[in-house]
Amino acid sequence: MALLCADKTPDQILFGNGLSHQRTPSTRDGWLLYALKRAREVDPTFPRVTPHALRHTTASLAVSAGTNVKALQRMLDHASAAMTLDVYADLFDDDLDSVAVALDQARMISSVGKRGT
């Protein structure tokens, strides 16, 4: 790793020339196609998986793990957090329930609004 980091600034990409991203694997003959083929050889009922489905699953797991919108935006390389919310807003629906629970808990332990205090 130290060799890969040598001569690179902190904002450069680690692999390749440090300036441009590695090429995206081809969906026609890339690693994903061969991985799926091998999986179906073992289990013919293995589901169809697309790069888009993997991306959405990654976003969903990140949201479930508590990732905030800005971090998700950077992870998915979206131009703005608004774009991320436009695409993945449905994943944040449970956040409203969490906010309601947290506010309820705060109200219960707070003396605000109690008579005689």
C-alpha positions as CSV (number, residue, x, y, z in Angstrom):
1,M,0.0,0.0,0.0
2,A,2.8,2.4,0.8
3,L,4.2,2.0,-2.7
4,L,0.8,2.8,-4.2
5,C,0.6,5.9,-2.0
6,A,4.1,7.2,-2.8
7,D,4.1,10.3,-5.0
8,K,0.3,10.8,-4.7
9,T,-1.4,13.6,-3.0
10,P,-4.3,12.9,-0.5
11,D,-6.9,13.8,-3.1
12,Q,-5.6,11.5,-5.8
13,I,-7.1,8.1,-6.7
14,L,-5.0,5.3,-5.2
15,F,-5.1,3.0,-8.2
16,G,-4.1,3.7,-11.8
17,N,-2.5,7.0,-12.7
18,G,-4.1,8.8,-9.7
19,L,-6.0,11.2,-12.0
20,S,-8.8,9.1,-13.6
21,H,-11.0,6.4,-12.3
22,Q,-10.5,2.8,-13.3
23,R,-12.6,1.7,-16.2
24,T,-16.1,0.4,-15.3
25,P,-16.3,-3.3,-16.1
26,S,-18.3,-4.1,-19.2
27,T,-21.7,-5.5,-18.5
28,R,-21.5,-7.6,-21.7
29,D,-18.3,-9.5,-20.9
30,G,-17.1,-8.1,-17.5
31,W,-16.5,-9.7,-14.2
32,L,-20.2,-9.5,-13.1
33,L,-21.4,-11.5,-16.1
34,Y,-18.9,-14.3,-15.3
35,A,-19.7,-14.2,-11.6
36,L,-23.4,-14.6,-12.3
37,K,-22.7,-17.4,-14.8
38,R,-20.7,-19.3,-12.1
39,A,-23.4,-18.7,-9.5
40,R,-26.1,-20.1,-11.9
41,E,-24.0,-23.1,-12.6
42,V,-24.2,-23.9,-8.8
43,D,-27.8,-22.8,-8.4
44,P,-29.9,-22.4,-11.6
45,T,-32.5,-20.4,-9.7
46,F,-29.9,-17.7,-8.8
47,P,-31.7,-14.3,-9.5
48,R,-30.9,-11.9,-12.2
49,V,-28.6,-9.2,-10.8
50,T,-27.8,-5.9,-12.6
51,P,-25.2,-3.2,-11.7
52,H,-28.2,-0.9,-11.0
53,A,-29.7,-3.4,-8.6
54,L,-26.3,-3.8,-6.8
55,R,-26.1,0.0,-6.6
56,H,-29.6,0.4,-5.1
57,T,-28.9,-2.4,-2.6
58,T,-25.7,-0.7,-1.6
59,A,-27.6,2.6,-1.1
60,S,-30.3,0.8,0.9
61,L,-27.8,-1.0,3.2
62,A,-26.0,2.3,3.7
63,V,-29.2,4.1,4.7
64,S,-30.1,1.2,7.0
65,A,-26.7,1.5,8.7
66,G,-27.5,5.2,9.4
67,T,-25.6,6.9,6.6
68,N,-26.6,10.5,6.2
69,V,-27.7,12.0,2.8
70,K,-24.4,13.9,2.2
71,A,-22.3,10.8,2.8
72,L,-24.6,8.7,0.5
73,Q,-24.4,11.5,-2.2
74,R,-20.6,11.3,-2.1
75,M,-20.6,7.5,-2.1
76,L,-22.9,7.3,-5.1
77,D,-21.1,10.2,-6.9
78,H,-24.3,12.2,-7.3
79,A,-24.0,15.9,-8.2
80,S,-26.1,17.0,-5.2
81,A,-27.8,15.7,-2.1
82,A,-31.1,16.8,-3.7
83,M,-30.5,14.3,-6.5
84,T,-29.8,11.5,-4.0
85,L,-33.0,12.3,-2.2
86,D,-34.9,12.4,-5.5
87,V,-33.7,8.9,-6.3
88,Y,-33.6,7.3,-2.9
89,A,-36.2,9.2,-0.8
90,D,-38.2,6.1,-0.2
91,L,-35.3,4.6,1.7
92,F,-35.5,7.4,4.3
93,D,-39.2,6.8,5.2
94,D,-38.2,5.0,8.4
95,D,-36.3,8.0,9.5
96,L,-39.5,9.8,10.3
97,D,-40.5,7.1,12.7
98,S,-37.1,7.3,14.4
99,V,-37.5,11.1,14.7
100,A,-40.9,10.7,16.3
101,V,-39.6,8.1,18.8
102,A,-36.6,10.3,19.7
103,L,-38.8,13.3,20.2
104,D,-41.2,11.3,22.4
105,Q,-38.3,10.1,24.5
106,A,-36.9,13.6,24.9
107,R,-40.4,14.8,25.9
108,M,-40.7,12.1,28.5
109,I,-37.4,12.9,30.3
110,S,-37.7,16.7,29.9
111,S,-39.3,18.9,32.6
112,V,-40.5,21.3,30.0
113,G,-44.3,21.7,30.2
114,K,-44.7,20.0,33.5
115,R,-46.7,21.8,36.2
116,G,-45.0,22.6,39.4
117,T,-41.4,22.6,38.1
